[in-house]
Every structure is written in structure tokens, then in C-alpha cells.
Amino acid sequence: DIARVELGSEFYDIYSNLNGYPATSILLKQVTGSNAQRVISQIKAKLQEFEKEFPKGVHYSLSYDVSRFLDASIEEVVATLRDAFILVTLVVLLFLGDWRSTLIPTLAVPVSLIGSFFFALIFGLSINMIVLFALVLAIGIVVDDAIVVVEATHAKMELAHLSPYKAVQEVMQEIGGAIIAITLVMVSVFVPIAFLSGPVGVFYRNFSVILSTSIILSGIVALTLTPVLSAMILRPLGHHAGTTRRSLWQRFLAAFNRGFERLSERYANLVKVTVTRPWFALGGIALFLAGTLALLQFVPSGFVPNEDQGMIYAILQTAPGSTLEYTFSVSRRLQEICKEIPEVETATALAGYEIMTEGRGSNAGTVLIQLKDWSQRKRSVAEIREELEEKAKSLPAVVEFFDPPAVPGFGTSGGFSLRLLDKTGALDYQAFYQVVREFMDSLKKRPEITGLFTFYAVNYPQYQLHIDNAIAMQKGVSIGKAMENLNILIGSTYEQGFIRFGRFFKVYVQAAPEFRRYPSDLLNLYVKNEKGDYVPYSVFMHLEKKQGPNELTRYNLYNSAAIRGLPAPGYTTGDAIHAIQQVAQKVLPHGYDIAWEGLSYDEAHRG
């Protein structure tokens, strides 16, 4: 008679929908140090196991699977690795001229690269895109030492008329020290990268370790394996002396060598001119340095470039005070727009939640747009996003489209992210909002910036409770007790839990919906005074309509407004960050500042 007990949902302030069907959205993030692909494969296996126990008509769908982008990227890098190996082999064959000489440095490549995986295991590294990129670059480097040994052996056999074994002995005595020096110089370039701090160090430590160890191994191979292979595989010059007819390949090589010798002669003449005229060489170096410095000023800078990850985030904001149902209807209309685009695979709508700042509100919404596989679409994600932006202009809401973060898990979106901070110490949110609007208006005038967006606003309809302390004391009402009672009835409170069906259920206490439907219902509630009598709230409390911020966020203890955006086409995040810094210095009043978040933080601080 005093309460109604029922099983319900833990949250009633978020609606979820997938392709027009009611859904429950579950966001899973991997822990630090775990392998993304292994975690995702285990999750998929568990979901397949759970689906067998789902009721009829209930299914699961992956609306965002980061492993799709990782797998596609790794496949591309592996293909590049294969092509690079083939290209290096062909180039070596072209310059060395015979398959025996080509085989020796070609064998040095897999030995050096595979050996670097041993050091990756020692340093606790995994095979990822950065590692594969390092292997692609290493292919062209690790063959150098082996080519030097083979070419020197050929020259010794030709000039001194020695056998391959004797030629290798003399060659190693002459160039062994040079190979060691070359290896150390190359390693000294890449080793310092492993000691960089911050995200740059995290990103490129794998690159440094793999590339450095493969270069060291290539030097060891050039001092050990390559001489042995040269003595075993190479043949003395003239062992084909009885052959009078030259093959097409030999005629091609002869023509190529003649052309290369002419080019070498011209290069030698240029070197002679440079040696006899030092000012010419110094002037060329100075001109090169000046050109490099000039390019550094004009070439756009960026930290990690955004790529087509097959995913688009849509953040929507309806008018302040909009109901959750209205926001959900707008998100459904955006889903219908997505269905009209052939490249879209799924569209998951969330009303009451926005993924950028992970904030909640009845006028906030998010739509996760999963695109089809790259092989099934011709347009890029940028072209698809432009079409979505054009069609979304008809919606009664502010809609902005963003890419996922360039590095999954590092930030919430692509582009840039920052906070505008109020360091004045005042609690005047209206004044802060005015500064935010002026700052945003100035940023929108910059050509480097597009998609500027913030959820900070102070025009949300609200009610403020005014309590007459004198009357409350006169009625014997404890203000603390009255507020606690109001929090239980209107806001709900967690009391305890129980176990049923093998699961733990939380018990929340709250007034029934019909007693908290309208603001005036608060005044019809009662609280006990010191004597145990019931006193209506309307005796010592009244409501005042006002406007204010939907939520208050602090950054380093300061009131803040989160701002997100994208670099305009033709510009990079570095250009956008530089433009924002210029605008902040120009328009922000005293006591206001900006702070960077996510990848933008490291990019802004490293310049």
C-alpha cells in the first residue's frame, strides 16, 4: 500500500537504436597493454556464445569494430612489404647483373628482418602497423652492407684475378671496419627515437627498436653470412668464356651498364668541378639549407594524419530544453538519411548521450555511422561526410560530423580538441558563455578551421529552489533533512541489492512518476519536522524559473567549455592549432585561457 516494487531499467535517460530497431548499446574499451585484435576476437567469440542463449528475435551487431580498420591497414602494409622486397630484389639484380650475386643480399633481408622479431619479443613489442612500416623501410637499408661485400668481392676477383674464397678474405680485411662504422652510424640515427617521451615515444619506440636491431643484424650478416655465401655461390670471372652467344638479358645488361657508365662519368666531372671550386659546393649546401628552412615554414605540420577508418561520428544537439523523445526522433531522421547513402552499412543512434565529451542531456545525441568495407565503396570517407553534412542541414538540430581519433583510444575524435578555461574565479556562467561565443565566432572566421562545435550553453530552462530558512526553523524543519528527503523522492537513492536469476539487482527508492511529473509537484510533497508532524514544502520553499548551463565541467579545477573541430580541407591539425592560439591571444579577455586535450595536447606542446 505504501510502494510499488517492479523490475525496471537502471537508466531511463538514454535511448538506443540500430538501423531502426530498439537496441542496447555496449561500449567496450581494452585495458592498457592489451592486444586490440586479440581482445576483439575474444569478444566476438563470446558474443557468438551468448547469442545461442538470446530470446527469439534478439540478435547482436557490431556497430563499430576497430579491428576492421586494423586488419585492412595491416593487409596494406604487408602488401607493401611484399612489393618492396620484390622491387629491391629487381634493383639488386639490375645492378649486380647475375642471379648468384643477387641471391646473396636477397638472403640477408629475411635473416635481418626475422631476427629483429627476437628483439621485439625481448622488449615486449607486438607486431603492429608501426613495426610493419619499420620493416618496409628496413628492406632498403639492410641490403646495403651485403651489396657492398658482394660488389667488393666482384671487383677483387676482376682486378686481382682471385678465386671467390681468396677475394672474400682480402675484401673482409679491407672493408670490415667500414661495414661496422656504417652500421653504427645508421643505428645512431634511429636509437634516440626510442628514448623520446610522451605519445611520440610510445608511437615510434617500436619503429626505433625494429629498425635499429634489423640494421645491427644486417651488419652482423654482412660480416659473417655474406662472406660465406660469396665464397660458396660466386663463380670466377670467365667461367662462361666458352659461350659466344649472349642472351637477351646479357645484351640488356650491357646496354644498361654503358648508359650507367656515361652517367657516372658526368657525375665524376661534376665532382671535379666541385672540388676545384669550394665556393660552388658551399653555395649549394647553403642554398639547400635555405630551401629546407623555407619549406618548413610553408609545408603544413601535423601530428598523426587522419585516415579513412570506415567510421563517422555524428553529434547532434537539439534546442535547449528539448525532451529526450524529441531528440530521439531527430536522431531517427538522421538514420533515415544515412540509409539513403549506399556506402553506409549501419547507423546506431543514441539519444541523451554524446560521445565527444561523454556528456548526457535530453537534447544531446550521437549517431555512429559504420561504412561498408573499403572494397565495396568508391568514395572516400571525406566525400561521404560532405554528402551527410549537406543532407543533415534540413534537420531541426545542430549536427556535426567527425572522424574517429587518428589513434584509437587516444582522444574521442579526429581533428582537434581543447578547453576554454575560466580562471577569473567568478561563478558568472552568463559572462563565461559570452566569452565562449565570442571566441567561437572568431574561430569560425579562420579559413583553417571547420566543424567547430561545443555543448556549452547557459540557456537551458531550469528551476531554482528558494528556501526561507526563518520559516523552516519556525516550523521545526531541518533543511538538511528536507533536502535529503527531496533527493530521495525526486532524484532517487540506492539502498541495497539482491540476487535473482544468478544476477545482482540494485534497489532504488524514488517517488512514483505521477508524483514528480510537473515542477509544481515538488510543492505538494511533505517532510517531517522535529515533532514528527508533516510540513508541506510549499510553506518554506518556492520555485523560480531561470536559465543556466546543462552541466558544469572543470578542467584543472577551472570552469571549462569543451570545444571540438576539424582542420578545413587543405589544412592540417597543426595549422588549426596555430590559428586557435593566435585567436586566443587576440580575443580572450584577462583571466581566460585555453588548454589542449588528446592528441592536440602533445602536438601543441611539441610545436
DODO-917225 format. One record per residue (C-alpha): x, y, z; residue number from 1. Coordinates in steps of 0.001 Angstrom, whole numbers, plus 500000, padded with zeros to 6 digits. Example, Ala and Ser with C-alpha at 12.3 -4.5 7.8 and 13.67 -1.06 7.14 Angstrom:
SITE      xx      yy      zz  pos
SITE  512300  495500  507800    1
SITE  513670  498940  507140    2
This chain:
SITE      xx      yy      zz  pos
SITE  500000  500000  500000    1
SITE  502932  502368  500508    2
SITE  505079  501452  497483    3
SITE  505115  499710  494130    4
SITE  508022  497306  493563    5
SITE  508947  496403  489995    6
SITE  511897  495354  487861    7
SITE  512990  498203  485626    8
SITE  515898  499693  483769    9
SITE  518905  501178  485509   10
SITE  518895  504194  483180   11
SITE  515942  505987  481631   12
SITE  517815  508954  480200   13
SITE  519342  507240  477119   14
SITE  517556  505803  474081   15
SITE  519386  503495  471691   16
SITE  518509  502311  468206   17
SITE  520291  500336  465461   18
SITE  519034  500613  461886   19
SITE  515524  501374  463146   20
SITE  515363  498593  465748   21
SITE  515447  499123  469533   22
SITE  518896  498278  470831   23
SITE  521112  498298  473879   24
SITE  524495  499868  473203   25
SITE  527531  498475  474995   26
SITE  530856  500300  474761   27
SITE  533933  498145  475391   28
SITE  537459  499513  475765   29
SITE  540650  497494  476062   30
SITE  542920  497894  479074   31
SITE  546382  499380  478727   32
SITE  548948  496959  477348   33
SITE  546471  494512  475832   34
SITE  546427  493484  472175   35
SITE  543458  495034  470365   36
SITE  542988  492274  467814   37
SITE  543209  489511  470402   38
SITE  540726  491289  472680   39
SITE  538264  491898  469838   40
SITE  538487  488310  468594   41
SITE  537765  487059  472120   42
SITE  534796  489437  472397   43
SITE  533392  488186  469088   44
SITE  533750  484589  470243   45
SITE  531916  485395  473484   46
SITE  529125  487190  471630   47
SITE  528605  484171  469389   48
SITE  528422  482035  472512   49
SITE  525934  484385  474207   50
SITE  523727  484646  471116   51
SITE  522778  480990  471480   52
SITE  521002  481915  474732   53
SITE  519271  485058  473407   54
SITE  515452  485021  473201   55
SITE  513895  484577  469783   56
SITE  514196  487721  467687   57
SITE  517119  489143  469683   58
SITE  520443  489459  467876   59
SITE  523675  491382  468238   60
SITE  525508  493570  465753   61
SITE  528896  495278  465907   62
SITE  528198  498912  465106   63
SITE  531860  499889  465487   64
SITE  534694  497391  465156   65
SITE  538147  498981  465187   66
SITE  539728  495671  464142   67
SITE  538300  496121  460627   68
SITE  540487  499170  460111   69
SITE  543467  497498  461775   70
SITE  543144  494386  459618   71
SITE  542790  496421  456428   72
SITE  545774  498595  457352   73
SITE  547947  495599  458176   74
SITE  546985  493934  454889   75
SITE  548026  497062  453011   76
SITE  551356  497260  454819   77
SITE  552027  493548  454272   78
SITE  551327  494035  450556   79
SITE  553712  497000  450563   80
SITE  556290  494859  452367   81
SITE  555983  492209  449666   82
SITE  556229  494753  446851   83
SITE  559240  496412  448472   84
SITE  561056  493076  448742   85
SITE  560373  492304  445073   86
SITE  561446  495791  443997   87
SITE  564677  495632  445997   88
SITE  565466  492229  444501   89
SITE  564921  493529  440958   90
SITE  567068  496611  441560   91
SITE  569882  494500  443007   92
SITE  569613  492116  440055   93
SITE  569773  495031  437627   94
SITE  572956  496484  439108   95
SITE  574805  493277  440050   96
SITE  573894  491566  436812   97
SITE  573552  487863  437689   98
SITE  571331  485761  439886   99
SITE  574184  484448  442039  100
SITE  575226  487923  443127  101
SITE  571571  488888  443641  102
SITE  570803  485855  445792  103
SITE  573364  486780  448459  104
SITE  571982  490230  449533  105
SITE  568440  488946  448992  106
SITE  569032  486244  451617  107
SITE  570330  488897  454006  108
SITE  566913  490605  454058  109
SITE  564788  487863  455707  110
SITE  567601  486954  458103  111
SITE  567846  490544  459367  112
SITE  564104  491202  459470  113
SITE  563090  487927  461094  114
SITE  565920  488286  463588  115
SITE  564538  491663  464652  116
SITE  561378  489900  465896  117
SITE  563526  488253  468574  118
SITE  564419  491668  469959  119
SITE  560788  492753  469662  120
SITE  559921  489842  471947  121
SITE  562647  490848  474414  122
SITE  561391  494456  474559  123
SITE  557757  493359  474851  124
SITE  556669  494764  471493  125
SITE  553841  493457  469328  126
SITE  553574  493240  465561  127
SITE  551598  496343  464637  128
SITE  551432  498864  461819  129
SITE  554396  500855  463131  130
SITE  556512  497677  463244  131
SITE  555472  496699  459726  132
SITE  556239  500196  458479  133
SITE  559713  499902  460012  134
SITE  560206  496596  458191  135
SITE  559246  498215  454877  136
SITE  561863  500906  455411  137
SITE  564420  498387  456658  138
SITE  564266  496311  453463  139
SITE  566053  499015  451502  140
SITE  568631  499517  454245  141
SITE  569645  496017  455306  142
SITE  570732  495023  451780  143
SITE  573325  497813  451619  144
SITE  576028  496070  453657  145
SITE  575590  492810  451767  146
SITE  575757  494633  448419  147
SITE  578990  496338  449489  148
SITE  580578  492969  450295  149
SITE  579409  491311  447063  150
SITE  580427  494271  444885  151
SITE  583849  494486  446545  152
SITE  584339  490746  446053  153
SITE  583471  491088  442358  154
SITE  585977  493929  441970  155
SITE  588727  491976  443747  156
SITE  588076  488898  441584  157
SITE  588213  491025  438417  158
SITE  591257  493147  439236  159
SITE  593411  490636  441137  160
SITE  592152  487524  439299  161
SITE  591486  485729  442581  162
SITE  589143  482905  443412  163
SITE  585951  483820  445298  164
SITE  587387  482416  448539  165
SITE  590656  484393  448322  166
SITE  588814  487510  447163  167
SITE  586437  487371  450137  168
SITE  589364  487037  452553  169
SITE  591065  490166  451263  170
SITE  587801  492101  450978  171
SITE  586826  491485  454598  172
SITE  590246  492620  455783  173
SITE  589836  495854  453839  174
SITE  586184  496817  454399  175
SITE  585267  495022  457649  176
SITE  585898  498161  459678  177
SITE  583942  500291  457202  178
SITE  580907  497997  457497  179
SITE  580998  498301  461286  180
SITE  581271  502091  461025  181
SITE  578368  502301  458551  182
SITE  576199  500144  460811  183
SITE  576938  502232  463908  184
SITE  576269  505498  462083  185
SITE  572904  504231  460815  186
SITE  571913  502931  464242  187
SITE  572882  506210  465903  188
SITE  570209  507928  463802  189
SITE  567316  505720  464945  190
SITE  568216  504698  468518  191
SITE  567491  508147  470085  192
SITE  563872  507877  468895  193
SITE  563338  505066  471419  194
SITE  564056  507484  474277  195
SITE  561532  510144  473297  196
SITE  558918  510873  475938  197
SITE  555192  511285  475642  198
SITE  552955  509906  472903  199
SITE  555695  510374  470288  200
SITE  557892  507961  472217  201
SITE  555023  505495  472605  202
SITE  554199  505615  468895  203
SITE  557705  505386  467492  204
SITE  559551  503291  470069  205
SITE  558523  500181  468153  206
SITE  559767  501797  464962  207
SITE  563143  502617  466514  208
SITE  563723  499200  468083  209
SITE  562789  497211  464970  210
SITE  564754  499392  462570  211
SITE  567842  499619  464799  212
SITE  568005  495891  465515  213
SITE  567488  494993  461851  214
SITE  570355  497319  460865  215
SITE  572617  495793  463524  216
SITE  571723  492312  462323  217
SITE  572390  493335  458717  218
SITE  575884  494424  459759  219
SITE  576456  491108  461523  220
SITE  575157  489237  458470  221
SITE  577495  491250  456215  222
SITE  580459  490238  458397  223
SITE  579505  486569  458747  224
SITE  576881  485088  456422  225
SITE  577508  487217  453322  226
SITE  581248  486351  453031  227
SITE  580470  482638  453376  228
SITE  577743  482815  450732  229
SITE  580023  484823  448435  230
SITE  582760  482189  448674  231
SITE  580260  479394  448043  232
SITE  577967  480882  445398  233
SITE  580048  483308  443323  234
SITE  581971  481957  440339  235
SITE  585321  483184  438983  236
SITE  585118  485563  436064  237
SITE  585428  483844  432732  238
SITE  583718  480597  433710  239
SITE  581340  481296  430781  240
SITE  584222  482078  428407  241
SITE  583223  479298  426051  242
SITE  579851  480845  425472  243
SITE  579909  483079  422391  244
SITE  576221  483827  422052  245
SITE  574853  486354  424503  246
SITE  571321  486121  425812  247
SITE  568760  488917  425637  248
SITE  569296  489602  429361  249
SITE  573062  489917  428868  250
SITE  572583  492321  425947  251
SITE  570196  494398  428062  252
SITE  572703  494484  430927  253
SITE  575496  495532  428582  254
SITE  573404  498420  427266  255
SITE  572366  499413  430801  256
SITE  575975  499333  432027  257
SITE  577134  501510  429123  258
SITE  574470  504068  429917  259
SITE  575254  503946  433625  260
SITE  578988  504388  432923  261
SITE  578269  507515  430870  262
SITE  576157  508860  433737  263
SITE  578968  508036  436174  264
SITE  581460  509924  434016  265
SITE  579257  513013  434036  266
SITE  578909  512747  437786  267
SITE  582700  512426  438125  268
SITE  583173  515569  436040  269
SITE  580710  517419  438273  270
SITE  582635  516270  441337  271
SITE  585882  517580  439807  272
SITE  584295  520978  439268  273
SITE  583015  520978  442843  274
SITE  586412  520025  444273  275
SITE  588266  522723  442359  276
SITE  585673  525359  443268  277
SITE  584876  525099  447010  278
SITE  582587  528112  446889  279
SITE  580363  526223  444448  280
SITE  579888  523342  446900  281
SITE  579402  525630  449892  282
SITE  576897  527718  447958  283
SITE  574959  524610  447007  284
SITE  574853  523474  450636  285
SITE  573719  526916  451785  286
SITE  571033  527000  449101  287
SITE  569849  523548  450136  288
SITE  569635  524548  453810  289
SITE  567789  527756  452946  290
SITE  565323  525814  450838  291
SITE  564786  523335  453666  292
SITE  564087  526113  456170  293
SITE  561715  527788  453718  294
SITE  559805  524557  453183  295
SITE  559494  524076  456946  296
SITE  557687  527400  457101  297
SITE  555239  526639  454292  298
SITE  554656  522890  454464  299
SITE  551685  522184  456798  300
SITE  552514  520368  460019  301
SITE  550537  517637  461724  302
SITE  550944  515037  464446  303
SITE  549144  511897  463248  304
SITE  547221  512195  459948  305
SITE  543585  511137  459879  306
SITE  542792  508152  457699  307
SITE  539672  506580  456271  308
SITE  538739  504279  459168  309
SITE  535339  503395  457719  310
SITE  533543  505220  460527  311
SITE  531872  508609  461013  312
SITE  530655  510161  464281  313
SITE  527584  512387  464078  314
SITE  526977  514627  467097  315
SITE  523601  516357  467246  316
SITE  522205  518972  469587  317
SITE  518554  519960  469635  318
SITE  517250  523151  471217  319
SITE  517885  523536  474969  320
SITE  515032  522031  476947  321
SITE  514086  519541  474223  322
SITE  512720  516276  475509  323
SITE  514572  513013  475139  324
SITE  511807  511719  472861  325
SITE  512186  514691  470527  326
SITE  515962  514302  470344  327
SITE  515497  510611  469642  328
SITE  513097  511390  466784  329
SITE  515691  513721  465246  330
SITE  518368  511039  465532  331
SITE  515976  508601  463817  332
SITE  515589  511069  460949  333
SITE  519370  511199  460659  334
SITE  519357  507405  460496  335
SITE  516931  507577  457582  336
SITE  519285  509984  455827  337
SITE  522121  507511  456340  338
SITE  520040  504737  454750  339
SITE  519854  506789  451549  340
SITE  523636  506660  451167  341
SITE  524739  503361  449575  342
SITE  528121  503302  451316  343
SITE  526572  503203  454813  344
SITE  526333  499767  456416  345
SITE  524816  500540  459831  346
SITE  523748  503615  461785  347
SITE  523440  503430  465568  348
SITE  521525  506263  467241  349
SITE  521917  507296  470872  350
SITE  519672  509974  472357  351
SITE  520651  511527  475683  352
SITE  524375  510882  475239  353
SITE  527111  512466  473168  354
SITE  530347  510631  472616  355
SITE  532660  513634  472254  356
SITE  532761  514630  475930  357
SITE  530775  511612  477163  358
SITE  528190  514030  478487  359
SITE  524472  513464  478991  360
SITE  521471  515610  478329  361
SITE  517987  515332  476889  362
SITE  518993  517480  473895  363
SITE  522218  515585  473107  364
SITE  522560  512734  470663  365
SITE  525114  510612  468827  366
SITE  524866  508567  465641  367
SITE  527650  506092  464896  368
SITE  527800  505589  461134  369
SITE  529615  502411  460077  370
SITE  530611  502407  456405  371
SITE  530883  499364  454196  372
SITE  534202  497668  453520  373
SITE  536683  499718  451514  374
SITE  536429  497258  448611  375
SITE  532663  497874  448379  376
SITE  532765  501651  448017  377
SITE  534482  504024  445637  378
SITE  534074  507272  447570  379
SITE  536297  508267  450460  380
SITE  535000  508999  453939  381
SITE  535522  512732  453323  382
SITE  533209  512678  450288  383
SITE  530571  510704  452187  384
SITE  530810  513101  455125  385
SITE  530244  516068  452807  386
SITE  527031  514487  451490  387
SITE  525846  513792  455036  388
SITE  526538  517379  456072  389
SITE  524521  518705  453146  390
SITE  521518  516440  453792  391
SITE  521597  516999  457576  392
SITE  521009  520735  457125  393
SITE  517277  520012  456926  394
SITE  517200  518620  460489  395
SITE  515966  520849  463356  396
SITE  519233  520436  465241  397
SITE  522896  521321  465128  398
SITE  524667  518336  463566  399
SITE  528435  517981  463244  400
SITE  530309  515059  461719  401
SITE  533705  513901  462957  402
SITE  536168  511153  462188  403
SITE  537262  508710  464901  404
SITE  540541  509583  466637  405
SITE  543619  509070  464462  406
SITE  544947  506724  467143  407
SITE  542127  504517  468530  408
SITE  541717  505155  472239  409
SITE  543726  508417  472174  410
SITE  541049  511077  472397  411
SITE  537410  510832  471365  412
SITE  537552  512068  467781  413
SITE  539756  513198  464958  414
SITE  540648  516826  464413  415
SITE  541481  518956  467445  416
SITE  540077  519237  470963  417
SITE  540582  521919  473589  418
SITE  539046  523520  476651  419
SITE  538317  527176  477206  420
SITE  539098  527884  480870  421
SITE  537618  530499  483188  422
SITE  540443  531399  485590  423
SITE  538770  534501  486981  424
SITE  537354  532602  489956  425
SITE  533906  534061  489331  426
SITE  530789  531929  489072  427
SITE  529113  534107  486450  428
SITE  528237  531475  483851  429
SITE  526471  534022  481653  430
SITE  529676  536059  481346  431
SITE  531672  532915  480628  432
SITE  529173  531912  477949  433
SITE  529576  535305  476302  434
SITE  533343  534783  476166  435
SITE  532801  531310  474703  436
SITE  530519  532663  471956  437
SITE  532905  535487  471035  438
SITE  535809  533038  470942  439
SITE  533838  530600  468771  440
SITE  532723  533378  466405  441
SITE  536330  534492  465953  442
SITE  537464  530918  465292  443
SITE  534771  530406  462644  444
SITE  536265  533285  460648  445
SITE  539572  531457  460269  446
SITE  539916  529512  456981  447
SITE  541953  526771  458695  448
SITE  539033  525607  460867  449
SITE  535745  523857  460157  450
SITE  533197  521788  462069  451
SITE  533579  523886  465223  452
SITE  531346  522590  467993  453
SITE  530685  522985  471712  454
SITE  527922  521763  474009  455
SITE  528418  524574  476498  456
SITE  525336  526794  476777  457
SITE  523551  528634  479572  458
SITE  520050  528886  478097  459
SITE  518721  525585  479379  460
SITE  515359  526055  481180  461
SITE  515728  525328  484870  462
SITE  514038  525853  488225  463
SITE  515824  527232  491250  464
SITE  514633  526302  494749  465
SITE  514408  529216  497162  466
SITE  514187  528226  500836  467
SITE  513022  530559  503588  468
SITE  515251  529464  506457  469
SITE  513363  531512  509034  470
SITE  510026  529862  508268  471
SITE  511659  526432  508094  472
SITE  513143  526935  511571  473
SITE  509800  528233  512814  474
SITE  508107  525043  511560  475
SITE  510828  522878  513105  476
SITE  512084  521595  509748  477
SITE  515723  520613  509323  478
SITE  516993  521953  505990  479
SITE  519415  519044  505652  480
SITE  516646  516542  506306  481
SITE  514336  518322  503869  482
SITE  516932  518252  501069  483
SITE  517767  514607  501746  484
SITE  514077  513725  501599  485
SITE  513675  515689  498356  486
SITE  516679  513935  496828  487
SITE  515161  510519  497603  488
SITE  511724  511365  496223  489
SITE  512801  513220  493078  490
SITE  516357  512111  492338  491
SITE  516209  508516  493727  492
SITE  518696  506834  496032  493
SITE  520409  503453  496010  494
SITE  519519  501423  499099  495
SITE  520682  497839  498688  496
SITE  520644  494926  496259  497
SITE  519505  491356  495872  498
SITE  520466  488346  493767  499
SITE  517957  486759  491410  500
SITE  518345  484597  488297  501
SITE  522027  484430  489141  502
SITE  522427  488203  488770  503
SITE  522755  491152  491140  504
SITE  519927  493701  491071  505
SITE  520199  497170  492628  506
SITE  517275  498598  494597  507
SITE  516461  502286  494071  508
SITE  513863  504244  496058  509
SITE  512009  507068  494325  510
SITE  508582  508693  494225  511
SITE  506227  507281  491595  512
SITE  506244  509138  488236  513
SITE  502768  510590  488742  514
SITE  504016  512435  491867  515
SITE  507021  514085  490148  516
SITE  505706  514819  486682  517
SITE  505454  518618  486964  518
SITE  507618  521181  488794  519
SITE  504652  522135  490968  520
SITE  504545  518560  492299  521
SITE  507563  519411  494462  522
SITE  505460  521836  496455  523
SITE  502879  519134  497166  524
SITE  505406  516925  498945  525
SITE  505781  516786  502732  526
SITE  508668  516472  505166  527
SITE  508620  515560  508878  528
SITE  509594  518220  511387  529
SITE  511167  517737  514810  530
SITE  507785  516836  516354  531
SITE  507002  514228  513739  532
SITE  504367  516362  512037  533
SITE  504243  516607  508235  534
SITE  505038  520034  506816  535
SITE  504417  520795  503114  536
SITE  507396  522105  501167  537
SITE  505242  524935  499848  538
SITE  505309  526534  503319  539
SITE  509028  527312  503296  540
SITE  510047  526861  499638  541
SITE  509130  528319  496253  542
SITE  510337  527763  492670  543
SITE  511797  530328  490279  544
SITE  512155  529833  486533  545
SITE  515582  530666  485183  546
SITE  518149  529636  482610  547
SITE  521545  528096  483213  548
SITE  524131  525584  481988  549
SITE  523090  521988  481437  550
SITE  526233  520696  483132  551
SITE  529327  522131  484773  552
SITE  532701  520687  483862  553
SITE  536002  521522  485470  554
SITE  539436  521171  483931  555
SITE  542362  521515  486334  556
SITE  539857  522946  488869  557
SITE  538678  525678  486462  558
SITE  535231  526011  484917  559
SITE  535619  524962  481303  560
SITE  533873  524577  477963  561
SITE  534876  521695  475687  562
SITE  535442  522700  472053  563
SITE  535938  520310  469149  564
SITE  536638  520898  465481  565
SITE  538351  519780  462296  566
SITE  541010  521315  460072  567
SITE  539471  522686  456889  568
SITE  540235  520907  453593  569
SITE  543788  521702  452534  570
SITE  544928  522351  456120  571
SITE  546345  520146  458866  572
SITE  545745  519972  462597  573
SITE  548984  521909  463050  574
SITE  547560  524793  461019  575
SITE  544312  524693  463023  576
SITE  546140  524661  466364  577
SITE  548327  527590  465315  578
SITE  545235  529547  464227  579
SITE  543464  528845  467534  580
SITE  546495  530024  469501  581
SITE  546562  533260  467517  582
SITE  542849  533880  468079  583
SITE  543148  533102  471802  584
SITE  545940  535637  472239  585
SITE  543940  538247  470379  586
SITE  540356  537967  471656  587
SITE  540374  536273  475083  588
SITE  539994  538708  477999  589
SITE  542274  538644  481012  590
SITE  541596  535609  483197  591
SITE  540643  533266  480359  592
SITE  542882  530704  478707  593
SITE  542835  527552  476583  594
SITE  544076  524028  477365  595
SITE  544544  521207  474879  596
SITE  543273  517642  475130  597
SITE  544037  514289  473486  598
SITE  546486  514274  470597  599
SITE  546146  518052  470342  600
SITE  547826  518390  473747  601
SITE  551058  516757  472635  602
SITE  551019  518368  469204  603
SITE  550519  521859  470651  604
SITE  553248  521447  473269  605
SITE  555779  519961  470850  606
SITE  555089  522524  468166  607
